[in-house]
Amino acid sequence: MNKSVAILGCGWLGLPLARSLLGAGYTVHGSTTSANKLNLLSEAGINPFHIQLEEQKVVGPIKAFLKNVDVLLINVPPGLRNGGSENYVLKMESLCKAMLVSGVRNVLFVSSTSVYGRGEGETTEDTAPAPLTESGRQVLEAELLFRSTPRFKSIIIRLGGLIGPNRHPVTRLAGKKGLKNGDDPINLIHLNDAIHVIRTVLEGQHWNQVFNAVYPAHPSKKNYYRKEAQKRQLKVPAYDPPTSETKGKWVISRLFLSFDYSFFSSILN
């Protein structure tokens, strides 16, 4: 495989991922929706492109972005939080059409464990997805789009909740009361490990596989967020007593670990 990658979405995860790949000798094309970030990408050694996905078309130099690229890495979450109403699947279909007229035949799609929905018990890549949210439903449909297109080889990576520099769920939970499901296990992954997993499966060329990427430690939400709040001198979030005996889901990175790969950035430090 040529060491040339296009990263669609050089944000909180995509930019440090691009830097990591550059350090490993890759040529990296990177996209941003903000023209103000083009210089930032260029200064990092990334070939910068201003590209915007729309439901009916891709705006920007998509042909140049995909030219002479071996792998397209899609790192664009759906904008469906806080009442967003975009059609993420149509955007991915527009992207897919652009890929089909390019030379790119390998795609790595950054997905989410939200496709498993509420779930209960041990959840592996063999567990049938059952998304509850509109975001999870559309992400799953986008997965299937790339997996079912015969001309593509694909890798799907379902990331758990991302934590890392200036990003941790406890900051929005601090001081809140009446929170539910406090006995449910957490399913998180540190930014460094997310990059590690993506690079590892890409370099291992594990095409046409689906990987969970969640750190293999699953303390309860109430215990974990209490400790994290205390560590940061924040108000401890308060969870209501459980109203049922459901135990939530813990997502296992079974396939990744089966290749004797490992995680290294603990979420518990």
N, C-alpha and C positions, 0 to 999 in steps of 0.2 A: 504494500500500500504506500502510495506517495504521502509524504508528510505535509499535506496541504489541507487546511480546514477553513471553512467559512462558519463563523459563529453569528447566528441571527439573534441579536439581543445581548449587547455588551453592557449589562447593568451590574447589579450587586454581585451576582454569581458569574456572569459572562466575562466581565473584564478581568478579574483575577484568574479565571480559567484560561483566557487568552494569553495572559502573561506567563502562566505555567507552561502552556504548550509552546510558546516562543522559546522559553528556556530549555525545552527538550528538542529544539531544532526544527519545529514546525514553521511553515509559512502560514500566517493567519490573516484572513479577511474578517473584519468585524463590522457589524452594523449598529447604528443607533438611530433613534427617532428624533434626536435632538441635534441640530446643526452645531450647537455650542460645544458638543462633546467630540466633534471630529478631530480637533487638535489634540485632545487628551489621548485618543486612540492612536493617532499618528506618532505622538511623542513616546508612546509605549512600544512602538515598533510594529503596530498593527496597521494593515492596509484599511483605511476607514471608508465607510459607505453610509450615506444618509438614506435610509430605507424605511418606508411606512407600509405596513400591511393594511389593506382595506378589504371589505367584503367582496368587491367585484374586481379588484385589481391590486397589483403591487406597485406602489409609487416609489420611484427612484431607480438607480442604475442596477437593477437586479441581474441583468445579463453579465455585466462586468463583475459583480459580486460573486457570481457562481462560476466565472470563467477559470479554467485550469485548477479547479478545486476537486479534491477526491471525496471529501465528506462535508455534508452540510449538517451542522449542529444547531438544532432549533431550541432556543431557550427563551421562549416568549409565552409568559403565562396569560391566561384569559383575563380581560379587564372586566370581570363580572362582580367584583366586590363592591360594597357600598352602593348597591342599586344600579350597577352598570348593566347595559342591555345589549352589548355587542354580540354579533354572531361569530364566535371564535372559529367554528368549523368552516364557515364560508371563507374566512381569512386563510385558513390552512389549505383549503381547496384552491384558492388563488395562487398560493405559494407552490402547491403541488404542480399546477399547470406550468408555472415558470420553470420548475425543476425538470419537467419532462422535455422541454425544448432545449435544456442545457445538457452538459455532459455529466452532471452529477448523478450518480446512481447509488450512493451510500448516504443514509440519513441516520443521525442519532437524535432522538426526540426526548427532551427532558420533560417528563410527566410528573405525576404526583400520586401519593398514596390515597388521595381523596377519592380515587376511582373505586376504592373498596367500600366506601360509605361507612356506616356506623359499625357494622361487623362485630364479631365476638370471637375471642380465642385466638389461637395462633393463625396468622395470616401470611401465606407465602405467595409466590408467583403463580402457584396452581389454584389459589383461591379465586372463585368467580367474582369479578368486579360487580358491585351493586351501588353505584354512586347515588347519594341522596340530594346533592346540591346541583344546581344548573351548571356551575363551574366544573364539577367533577364529571357530569354527564358529557359536556362538550369536550373535555380533555380526553375522555375515553374514546369518543367518536373520532377525535383527531388521531389518536394512537392507531385505531383501526384503519383509518385512511392510508397511513404510510405503510402499515403492515400488509395491507391487502393490495397495494399497487405492485403488479408483477415486476416492473422494471426496477424496483428499489430493493436493496438490502437494508434492513433496518435494525437498530438497537433502540429499545425503549427503556428508560431509566425512571422508575417511580420513586422520587425523592420524598422522604419524610419532611417534617417541618424544619426549615432551615434556621440555624442559629449561627452567630459569629459576630464580628466587629459591628457594634452599634445596632445589633438586631437580636432581640430575645423576647419571646412571648410574655415573660414576667413583667416587662415594662408597661404593657397595656392591661395586665391583670392586677397589678399592684393596687391594694386597697379595695378591690371590688368585693361585694358580698353576694351571697345567694347563688354562687356558681354551681353548676351541675356536674355530675359524673367525676367527682374527685377521686374515686377509687380506680378509675380507668388508667391504664398504663400510658405513658408518653411514647411518642414515636417521632424522634427528632434525629437530626444529623447536622454536624458542624460543617461550616463552609469548606474547611480544609479537606474533610472526608468526602464531601460531595465532589470536589475537584478530583480527589484521588480516585474515586469510583469511576467517574467519567473517563479519566485518562486511562485507567487500567483496562476497562472493557473495550475502549477504542483501540488501544495498542494491542490488546489480545485478539482483536478482530472477531468478537463474539456476535457475528451477524445473525439476524433473525431470532434474537433472544429478548426476553423481558426480564429486567432486573429490578428488585426492590433495593433501595439504598436507605437504610435506617440503622442507626447505631445500636449494637446488640446489648442495650441495657434499658429496662422498661420500669422504673419506679412509678409509683402512682402519681397522678397529677398533683394531688394535694400535698404530698410529701416533697416532691421535687420542687414545686413552685414556692413552697414555704422556705426551703433552704436557699433557693436562688434569690428570693426577696430579701431574706436576712443577710445574705452575702453582699447585696447591693444597698443595704440599709433602706429598703423600701417597705411599705406597709404590706403585711402578709395577706394574700387573697384568701377569702373565706368561702369554703365549699359547704353546701347543704349536705345533711346526712343522706345516704343513698336511699332511694325509694323502691329499688328492686334489687334482685340478685345478679343482674347482668354484670359481666366483668370486662366489657370493652374488648378491643382488639390489640394485639401486639404484633407488629409487622416484622417479619423475619426476612433477612437478606439471604435466603437459602441458596440461591444460585450463585451469587457472588462469593459466598463463603465456601461453596462446594469446589471452587477452583483453587482452594487454599490461599485465597486473597484475604486480607485482613483490614480492619479499621485501626486508626491510630489517634484520632483527636477526640478524646473522651468528652461527652456532654456533661459529665459529673464532676469535673474539676472546679 
